[in-house]
Amino acid sequence: MNQKLLKGVQTLSNLTHEDVQVGQTPKEAVYQEDKLVLYRYRRVVEESKLFKVPVLICYALVNRPNVADLQENRSLIRNLVNLGMDVYLMDWGYPSRADRWLTLDDYINGYINNCVDFIREQHGLDQINLLGICQGGSMSLCYASIYTEKIKNLVVMVAPVDFHAQGKKPGLIPHWGSNLDAALMVKAMGNISGDLMNFGFLMLQPFALMIQKYVDMIDIVEDEAQLLNFLRMEEWIFDSPDLAGEAYLQFVRDFFQDNRLIKGDLMIGDRRVNLSNVTMPVLNVFAEKDHLVPPPSSQALQKYVGSKDYTESPWPVGHIGMYVSRKAQEGLAPAIAEWLKARA
């Protein structure tokens, strides 16, 4: 073990922070509003082979979207681009104290809608495709319910729908969410600390995520490629933006506690969300071993959605494995691309 550690120190000494940067697929900023930046990824296929309807990725407000573009050989985004998808991504940035009063109305009826309209105008299209990931999937469902006429196809990935549904092993997140005094948290802190949220996620599997993975690191520390894989994941995990206080309060209250997304009485600003209004084709991608979003929570969408073209795509991975596992890297992007192309 001492020899491994010594070689590991030598390997680490040859690395810089630049070596572990994530989110490196070439892109350019095409629209900006407050902290939000809309990126368009550089196309790598001939214009004639480019899929004509662009796809907009809506990631969660928690953590950064770079997990979908962790490194060259583990990147959902790069894989979609290589398959001819014209990919846009909303980067929410890092909320500051000035963003304390941002609401879900601001995010959904404001930022998301403005980005959708920008892309529609740039491409001369009435409708675009929307891909919502995790909490971003829940927000995308809200958007597609309100602005049905603007979305051609909807893909949601590891997205919670029924926030009271449990998997085979009862999850802690629904339990925590139902018992949080979110109003008191926001009153005390204003914005909710990203580090606090991150610590809560780590506590879901404290031994595996806070002890075991660092013990296991000894076995890979001599291998620069494997070590970089590990460090890039650490870079993403601990890059945790704060959450706008008012939006956090509404999400905990209306989604986790009152489960209004499936009840048809959720209000986003002055707009009512009813999943039966989601009538465009829907692809629901979920992880069978997800410890954050239990599969039944995602699968509940079939019961409430109004689409007659509904497809489920289960994957035998965990929540993070959906982005970085070998199985997902080989098959997930092609599955999404083929599903979208079939509905062109």
Helices and strands as residue ranges (DSSP letters): H 2-13, G 17-20, E 27-33, E 36-41, G 47-49, E 55-58, G 65-69, H 76-82, E 87-91, G 97-99, H 104-105, I 106-112, H 113-123, E 128-133, H 135-146, G 148-150, E 151-157, H 172-179, H 182-189, H 194-202, H 206-207, I 208-212, H 213-216, G 217-219, H 224-237, H 245-250, I 251-257, G 260-262, E 266-268, E 271-273, G 275-277, E 282-287, H 295-299, H 301-304, E 310-315, H 321-324, H 326-341
